Amino acid sequence: MKLTFLGATGTVTGSKYLLEYGGKKLLIDCGLFQGFKELRLRNRAGLPIDPADIDAVILTHAHIDHSGYVPLLVKNGFTGPIYASAATMDLCKILLPDSGYLQEEDARRANRYGYTRHSPAMPLYTQEDAEISLENFKPVDFGSPVYIQDDLHFTLSRAGHILGASFISLKAGNKTITFSGDLGRAGDALMHDPAALNNTDYLLIESTYGDRLHAETDPAEKFGEVIRKTAARGGTVLIPTFAVGRAQTILYHLKKLTEAKKIPAIPIFMDSPMALNATNLMCRHKSEHRLSESYCADVCNIAAYTRTREDSKALNANSMPKVIISASGMLTGGRVLHHLKDLMGDPKNTVLFTGFQAGGTRGEAMLDGEDMIKIHGHMHKVRADVELVENLSAHADKDEIITWLKNFRKAPAKTFITHGEPSSSAALRKAIIDELGWNAKDLIIPEYEQVEML
């Protein structure tokens, strides 16, 4: 096997791994780079392989940093199957066209207002490109082997994290290589625990939270505290969120707080068509989560959903205290930016973050205390409170990853630590050595475009 790391090295975005075996070329995950400009430029630089030469794509899950490059891959000549779990496929039907639409909108706005060095600015791909790429998707059941050829097949296993999330075990000849994707958390309020894995020859393990532990505090307490405080001064709580997974978890906690009468009776709005569609999928894929059918419906109905631009604009025209949940979670695009421009300059309001903020994003800048944020080519003053809800991540933390790895009967021949900032990957590597006793020379933190012969 030949393994080339084409993303998620030294960063949590752009997941892509090219595996070559027996004349076949497989791309495991196909994500967009996000955050710093030098990373985003990789999206336009192209791959070191002609997309037409790739035989198949296998996705761990639907988040854009794992799936968002698919439309560009197809646009540039890929014609093979894209394998994913059924829920991942359904989520990609929402996420990918939305990604194309947002890129078209960003390009149009940049050209209209002239805040681009490109003439004209062009989207990476369009909504139509994304919709065309969906024709290549093929759903796969958990635990059912899919054969690429006689001596090459893979299976998907539940990874928790979000609807449809999987880790991929791929058998090539007499060797197995496993790609963890993003591991979820044991005991999560919504998602089932990640499946156990006890043996693989080679392992790629994510390290998003490899250098830290999630807080033990109840995230609902923080939601309640911030909402009560903000509403008392007549303000609005803006919650930037990831539309898939995180938005639904937020609704669950707000439902619980409402039932317990721990927050005032102020309106809650979900202003993200993508989050609305993803929320509806919760009740369609009941086997993917812990909620009963009836309670799932109750959670979904705790918010009013804004579907049109006009409805979204009306939220900012309404000065009454309220909660607005809107994508994207790192403030990289979408309707949340318009709300942010309107609300961030008023100290009675609060911007409440609910998860990891990649380097170079607006979310990271705000949490770091920056008092000026650039949106649509202009700088805006931050006067609103900026808060963070901890212990809400759908990623396993350091100890939770170690606990998952303890299922292994023996250490893999090589373990590659990916999908993390450099400090996170290094910390997880040390923890694996210290707590599991795995050999340091077999624990590798790969670099971008590094090649390994296995």
Secondary structure, DSSP 8 states (H G I E B T S, - for coil): -EEEE-S-SSSSS--EEEEEETTEEEEEEE----SSHHHHHHHHH--SS-GGG--EEE-S--SHHHHTTHHHHHHTT--S-EEEEHHHHHHHHHHHHHHHHHHHHHHHHHHHHT--SSSS---SS-HHHHHHHGGGEEEE-TT--EEEETTEEEEEEE--SSTT-EEEEEEETTEEEEE--S---TT-SSB---------SEEEEE-TBTT-----S-HHHHHHHHHHHHHHTT-EEEEE--TTTHHHHHHHHHHHHHHTT-S-S--EEE--HHHHHHHHHHHH-GGGBS--HHHHHHHHTTSEE--SHHHHHHHHH--S-EEEEES-TTSSSSTHHHHHHHHTT-TT-EEEE-S---TTSHHHHHHTT-SEEEETTEEEE--SEEEE--S--SS-BHHHHHHHHTT-SS--SEEEEESS-HHHHHHHHHHIIIII---GGGEE---TT-EEE-
